[in-house]
Amino acid sequence: MRLARRGFILGGAALLSGCATAGAQTPGDLRAVAALPVEPLVPPRSPGIITSSLNTTRPLDPRGQVRKELMDRAMAALDIHDHRITRRDRMYLVDFKKFSGDERLYEVDLEGGSVTLMRTSHGRGSDPAHTGFAVNFSNTPDSHMSSVGAYATAGASHGAQQGPNVLLDGLEYTNNLARERAIIIHGADYADPAFLAREGKLGRSYGCFSVAHHDLPALRERMGEGRLLFAWA
């Protein structure tokens, strides 16, 4: 892929007290109790903002389902675009090196480390021979190609043609016309399991990240606003 390579960087304590019977304590007992040191209550610490370094007790992708280069670039994008990526509990990755019939859309839990897999389509201009592999990428209007790079999710929406969807803002020169090109996440018949079973691959979009209809409602709710979607090949 001939894209210019950017510099990617990357509750409180519970106090248990016993009940004493009346008159059971002597003055000496009271003095002994008063002499005991009292530890101050320390409020719980807020979870740290997750960037390119994670707690080693919560490793990302413990089963190794995401290609390392894709994961590394996405983690770097969290830092590079920190002014736009305001929600860091989870992120979304798309591996355009994979076949369209494979699960290549990943929801990565940045707090727990787990990964959820789904399918998504690519643009017909990216795969003119309809082989199931995306080979060309563009940010040009009417190219019908997929665009790579970092996006910020911009919330749930509803369109006259595509229905329920998730809006995306492209954050890089490779995808910053996403709004102009109406590049969104939406459900499509050609991304449903029945189409895959019949055709052996997903159909192609006009550059949108189309997903199965049954995946869209939960995805639309969980993506929300200010989360990273990072696509690469």
C-alpha positions as CSV (number, residue, x, y, z in Angstrom):
1,M,0.0,0.0,0.0
2,R,1.5,3.3,-1.1
3,L,0.3,5.6,1.7
4,A,2.7,7.9,3.2
5,R,3.7,6.5,6.6
6,R,2.9,8.8,9.4
7,G,4.8,8.6,12.7
8,F,2.6,6.4,14.7
9,I,3.6,6.4,18.3
10,L,2.6,5.3,19.2
11,G,-14.2,1.5,47.1
12,G,-13.4,2.4,50.1
13,A,-12.4,0.1,53.0
14,A,-15.1,-1.7,55.0
15,L,-14.8,-1.2,58.8
16,L,-16.0,-4.1,60.9
17,S,-16.8,-3.3,64.5
18,G,-18.0,-5.7,67.2
19,C,-20.7,-4.8,69.7
20,A,-19.5,-4.5,73.4
21,T,-21.9,-5.2,76.3
22,A,-22.6,-2.2,78.6
23,G,-20.2,-1.8,81.5
24,A,-17.8,-4.4,80.2
25,Q,-14.9,-2.0,79.7
26,T,-12.7,-0.5,82.4
27,P,-11.0,2.9,82.2
28,G,-7.8,1.0,81.4
29,D,-9.6,-0.7,78.5
30,L,-10.7,2.6,77.1
31,R,-7.2,4.1,77.3
32,A,-5.9,1.1,75.4
33,V,-8.5,1.5,72.7
34,A,-7.8,5.2,72.4
35,A,-4.1,4.5,72.0
36,L,-4.6,2.4,68.9
37,P,-3.5,4.1,65.7
38,V,-6.3,5.1,63.4
39,E,-5.7,4.6,59.7
40,P,-7.2,7.3,57.5
41,L,-9.7,6.3,54.9
42,V,-8.3,6.5,51.4
43,P,-10.7,7.1,48.6
44,P,-10.5,4.6,45.7
45,R,-8.3,5.7,42.9
46,S,-9.9,6.6,39.6
47,P,-8.9,4.2,36.7
48,G,-6.0,5.7,34.7
49,I,-6.5,6.8,31.2
50,I,-5.4,3.9,28.9
51,T,-3.1,4.9,26.1
52,S,-0.3,2.9,24.6
53,S,0.6,1.3,27.9
54,L,-1.7,-1.1,29.6
55,N,-1.6,-2.8,33.0
56,T,0.3,-6.0,32.5
57,T,-2.3,-7.9,34.5
58,R,-4.8,-7.1,31.7
59,P,-3.0,-7.9,28.5
60,L,-4.7,-6.9,25.3
61,D,-5.9,-9.7,23.0
62,P,-4.7,-12.6,25.1
63,R,-5.6,-15.1,22.3
64,G,-3.7,-13.2,19.6
65,Q,-6.6,-12.7,17.3
66,V,-5.5,-9.3,16.0
67,R,-2.6,-8.8,13.7
68,K,0.3,-7.2,15.6
69,E,0.9,-4.4,13.2
70,L,-2.8,-3.4,13.2
71,M,-2.9,-3.5,17.0
72,D,0.4,-1.4,17.3
73,R,-0.8,1.2,14.9
74,A,-4.2,1.5,16.6
75,M,-2.6,1.9,20.0
76,A,-0.4,4.6,18.6
77,A,-3.4,6.3,17.1
78,L,-5.0,6.6,20.5
79,D,-2.1,8.8,21.5
80,I,-1.9,10.8,18.3
81,H,-5.6,11.6,18.2
82,D,-6.1,11.9,22.0
83,H,-8.0,15.3,21.4
84,R,-10.6,13.5,19.4
85,I,-10.6,10.0,21.0
86,T,-12.2,10.9,24.3
87,R,-13.6,7.4,25.2
88,R,-11.0,4.8,25.9
89,D,-12.9,1.9,27.3
90,R,-12.9,0.1,23.9
91,M,-11.8,0.6,20.3
92,Y,-12.6,-0.9,17.0
93,L,-10.2,-2.3,14.4
94,V,-10.7,-3.4,10.8
95,D,-8.1,-5.6,9.1
96,F,-8.4,-5.1,5.3
97,K,-5.7,-7.7,4.7
98,K,-8.2,-10.4,5.5
99,F,-10.8,-12.0,3.2
100,S,-14.2,-10.3,3.3
101,G,-15.8,-13.6,4.5
102,D,-13.6,-13.7,7.5
103,E,-14.3,-11.9,10.8
104,R,-12.1,-8.8,10.5
105,L,-13.9,-6.2,12.5
106,Y,-12.7,-6.3,16.1
107,E,-14.1,-4.7,19.2
108,V,-11.2,-4.5,21.7
109,D,-11.9,-4.1,25.4
110,L,-9.2,-1.8,26.5
111,E,-10.0,-2.3,30.2
112,G,-10.3,-6.1,30.2
113,G,-8.3,-7.0,27.1
114,S,-10.9,-9.3,25.4
115,V,-11.7,-9.1,21.7
116,T,-15.0,-9.6,20.0
117,L,-15.0,-10.5,16.3
118,M,-17.5,-9.5,13.5
119,R,-17.6,-9.2,9.8
120,T,-17.6,-6.1,7.7
121,S,-17.5,-5.3,3.9
122,H,-15.1,-3.1,1.9
123,G,-15.8,-0.8,-1.1
124,R,-16.4,-2.1,-4.6
125,G,-13.7,0.3,-5.9
126,S,-11.2,-1.4,-3.5
127,D,-12.0,-4.8,-5.0
128,P,-13.1,-4.3,-8.7
129,A,-12.8,-7.9,-9.6
130,H,-14.8,-9.0,-6.5
131,T,-12.3,-11.4,-5.3
132,G,-13.1,-10.8,-1.6
133,F,-9.9,-9.0,-1.0
134,A,-9.5,-5.2,-0.8
135,V,-6.5,-4.1,-2.8
136,N,-7.0,-0.3,-3.5
137,F,-7.8,2.4,-1.0
138,S,-8.8,6.0,-1.6
139,N,-10.2,9.1,0.1
140,T,-11.6,10.5,-3.2
141,P,-15.3,11.1,-3.5
142,D,-17.2,8.7,-5.9
143,S,-14.2,6.3,-5.9
144,H,-16.4,3.8,-4.0
145,M,-13.2,2.7,-2.3
146,S,-12.6,2.0,1.4
147,S,-10.3,4.4,3.3
148,V,-7.7,3.5,5.8
149,G,-6.6,5.3,9.0
150,A,-8.0,6.5,12.2
151,Y,-11.7,7.5,12.6
152,A,-13.6,8.9,15.6
153,T,-17.1,7.5,16.1
154,A,-19.6,10.4,16.0
155,G,-22.7,8.7,17.4
156,A,-25.8,6.9,16.2
157,S,-27.8,8.4,13.3
158,H,-30.5,7.4,10.9
159,G,-30.4,7.9,7.1
160,A,-33.2,7.8,4.5
161,Q,-31.3,5.2,2.4
162,Q,-29.2,3.1,4.8
163,G,-31.4,3.4,7.9
164,P,-29.8,3.1,11.4
165,N,-26.1,3.8,11.3
166,V,-23.0,5.1,13.1
167,L,-21.4,8.3,11.8
168,L,-17.6,8.5,11.4
169,D,-15.2,11.4,11.3
170,G,-11.9,10.7,9.5
171,L,-8.9,12.0,11.4
172,E,-6.1,11.7,8.7
173,Y,-5.4,12.7,5.2
174,T,-6.3,9.2,4.1
175,N,-9.9,9.5,5.3
176,N,-10.7,13.1,6.3
177,L,-13.4,13.3,3.6
178,A,-15.5,10.5,5.3
179,R,-18.4,12.9,6.1
180,E,-18.4,14.3,2.6
181,R,-18.3,10.7,1.2
182,A,-21.0,9.6,3.7
183,I,-18.7,6.8,5.0
184,I,-20.7,5.3,7.8
185,I,-21.3,2.0,9.6
186,H,-24.7,0.4,8.6
187,G,-26.4,-2.9,8.2
188,A,-26.7,-4.5,4.7
189,D,-28.2,-7.6,3.2
190,Y,-24.8,-8.3,1.5
191,A,-23.1,-8.5,4.8
192,D,-25.6,-11.0,6.3
193,P,-24.6,-14.6,7.0
194,A,-27.1,-15.8,4.4
195,F,-25.3,-13.9,1.6
196,L,-22.0,-15.2,2.8
197,A,-23.3,-18.8,2.7
198,R,-24.7,-18.3,-0.8
199,E,-21.8,-16.3,-2.4
200,G,-18.8,-17.4,-0.3
201,K,-17.9,-13.8,0.4
202,L,-19.5,-10.6,1.4
203,G,-20.9,-8.1,-1.1
204,R,-19.2,-4.7,-1.6
205,S,-20.3,-1.3,-0.3
206,Y,-19.6,2.2,-1.7
207,G,-16.8,2.5,0.9
208,C,-18.9,2.1,4.0
209,F,-18.2,-0.4,6.8
210,S,-21.3,-2.5,6.2
211,V,-22.1,-5.1,8.8
212,A,-24.7,-7.8,9.3
213,H,-28.2,-6.5,10.3
214,H,-28.1,-8.6,13.5
215,D,-24.7,-7.1,14.5
216,L,-25.7,-3.4,14.0
217,P,-28.0,-2.7,17.0
218,A,-25.5,-3.6,19.7
219,L,-22.6,-2.2,17.7
220,R,-24.5,1.1,17.2
221,E,-25.1,1.4,20.9
222,R,-21.6,0.5,22.0
223,M,-19.7,2.6,19.5
224,G,-21.3,5.9,20.6
225,E,-19.2,9.0,20.3
226,G,-15.5,9.6,20.7
227,R,-14.2,6.0,20.3
228,L,-11.4,5.0,17.9
229,L,-12.1,3.0,14.7
230,F,-8.9,2.1,13.0
231,A,-8.7,0.5,9.6
232,W,-5.6,-0.8,7.9
233,A,-4.3,-3.1,5.3
